Amino acid sequence: MRKVLKVTDIDCAHCAAAMEKGIGKIPGVTYASVNFLTQKIIMEYEDTVDFEELLPLVKKAVKKVDNDCDVIA
């Protein structure tokens, strides 16, 4: 499955890379790309995973890098 999420207030490529790394470590996520210019997260995850269970984990990974950022599903 693939989802594109909006993320607010990413200021730099370093933060985007750190978010990407954190999201990529979530069990069930097979691909993650964070772009600070477009303020988007593109992620792919296994078909067996429920997105509603993944979303809080993605938000937590983003907040861990920058507390001012927020994910909009």
PyMOL commands that set and color helices and strands:
alter all, ss='L'
color gray80, all
select helices_A, chain A and resi 13-24+51-65
alter helices_A, ss='H'
color red, helices_A
select strands_A, chain A and resi 2-8+29-35+40-45+70-72
alter strands_A, ss='S'
color yellow, strands_A
deselect
rebuild
show_as cartoon
